[in-house]
Amino acid sequence: MITAQLLCPKCQTPLPAISEPGRERHECIACGVISEIETFPAFFQQAAVGQAGERILIEGEAGCFYHSDKKATVHCSGCGRFLCALCDVELNGQHLCLGCLESNQRKGQLAELETRRTVYDSAALSLALWPILIWPFTLVTAPIAAFLAVLSWFRPNSLVRGGRLRSIVALVIATAQIAGWVVLFGSLFLKQQ
């Protein structure tokens, strides 16, 4: 596996080499700053080298839509424009131009380029906790919080953090609030009879 060298964020002194993904703590030998480093497998992979577009050498060859002097190598799967090696973006076996890539991402048609997600567990926890300050709101928000907590189990986690603790806490609080309302309405109903 490839090893990688990182620098201290304060003094730029090299830290010990990292050879595998994971979380490590390192103290800088020069300034004493402790750095917590979390590395992912992609950190150790070599970056793919892009290709420069080939110049058109023979008259009548198809040229790139964006670079008329570059030889077209593929056509865009979305719009059909001819693309040189420089403009070609291959994604799941499709060749796309930059315009189609941006358009499909805006429309949400490219899940592979997902840059954000709704974090249902955080929404559930907020809906369970904030209305406690004005407790009558919990009559409405507790069932919604419970629904979002359960929904978070079936949706992908956040892109930056994992865990289900927020969902569990939100579900417990929302269930307690719902139980409180059931007890309150049950006792009022029994008093009327």
C-alpha positions, 0 to 999 in steps of 0.5 A: 500500500502507498504511504503518505506524508502529512505536514503539521498544520501549525509549523509544516513539519512532516508528521510520521508517515501514514500507511493505512486508513484509520484514525490516528493521533500524532504529536508534532516533534517541532511544536508539540501540537497534537493532530488527530488525523482520519484517513480514508482509503481514497487517500492512498490511491493514485490519481488518474491522469487525464488525457489531453485532446488529440489535435485534428490531423486529417481534414474532415475528422470530427472535432470536439464541440468545445475545442474545434481543433481537438479530435472527437473521441466519443459523443455525449450520451445526453445531447450527442455532442462530439467530445475530445478526451479532455471534455469527456466525463465517463460516469457509469458507462455513459459519456457526458459533456459538462453541460449534461453533467450539470443539468442532470445533477441539478435535476437530481438524476445523478445520485453518484454526484450527490453532494448533500442529504437530508439528515432526518435524525437531526430533524427528528431530534430537533422536533422532539426537543424544541417544542418542549419549551412550549409544551402544547406544540408537542401534540403536533411535533411528537408524532412527526418527530417519531415518524422522522426518527423511524424514517431515518433508519431507512434512509442513507446516513449523512455524508459526513457522520454516521450512527443512529444515536440521534434517531434513538434519542428522538424516538424515545423523547417523542414516544414519551411525549405521545404517551404523556398526551395519551395519559392526559387525554385519557384522564380527562376522558375518564373525569367526564364520565 
